[in-house]
Amino acid sequence: GKMVSRFVYKVINRPFSAGLGTKLPSERANDRDDCNAGNERIYKIQGVIFDMDGTLTLPVLDFAKLRRMLNVAEGTDILKSVNAMDHEKKEQYYKIIEEFENEGLESLALQPHCVEMLHYVSIADVKRALVTRNSRKSVDIFLTKLQEEMQQKLKDEESIWPLFSEVLSRDFTPVKPDPAPILHICNQWEMEPANVVLVGDGLNDMQAGKSAGTVTILLKNSSNDHAVKLADIVVYSLQELMQLFSSPFRLYV
């Protein structure tokens, strides 16, 4: 049968009290702010922007190896460093980056629950976008794989394609952590950033989302501890993300 989403509109409560840290619904039963409803503003989630590599796909790219190949120091933005080089070196280094990405594409695999989560968001009538620092070729291969898997898994369902109304690769500049791609999508959708959620697994995702004024959700993995401080909410799987979207959640700002 058809999956029924009762949560067509997702609500975020953002009390303006001085509560620190994000509390999930299960943790707030006895919260003193519950009796302070006057401080709450309710935002509908109207759109979700997804990062690609490591968020919707399993993280297979070894960026430490790429840094060594390009001689870019840890903690320095790879694309920013390469873009600052002279034309000849820049072309040469982009070739290395593309070969590196192509190797990763051979082992491209979707995150567990990726199909179910994207299907859930799409039937909830929430806009979807993809913003990545990867090449357009990587994006096209990912979208082909995603479409194949969705058709296999959702045989009886009407496939909702195109799944993303906006898709930005690194051809759109400036790239994340600059908020420009996020703000561009909000403009295309004619939405306030406060009604948009950004889901990613990297520091550049969280920085872009925060600078743009969206809600930031970090998909936690073993190597992104440094991004937690900029996340409004941390989830450990796309299944948990789906559960989060299915009921009103609360942010403390």
Secondary structure, DSSP 8 states (H G I E B T S, - for coil): -----S-SSEEEE---S---S-B-GGG-TT-GGGG-GGG--EEEE-EEEE--TTTTB-----HHHHHHHHT--TTS-HHHHHHTS-HHHHHHHHHHHHHHHHHHHHT--B-TTHHHHHHHHHHTT-EEEEE-SS-HHHHHHHHHHHHHHHHHHTTTS----SS-SEEE-TTSSS-TTSSHHHHHHHHHHT--GGGEEEEESSHHHHHHHHHHT-EEEEE--TT-GGGGGG-SEEESSHHHHHHHHTS-EE---
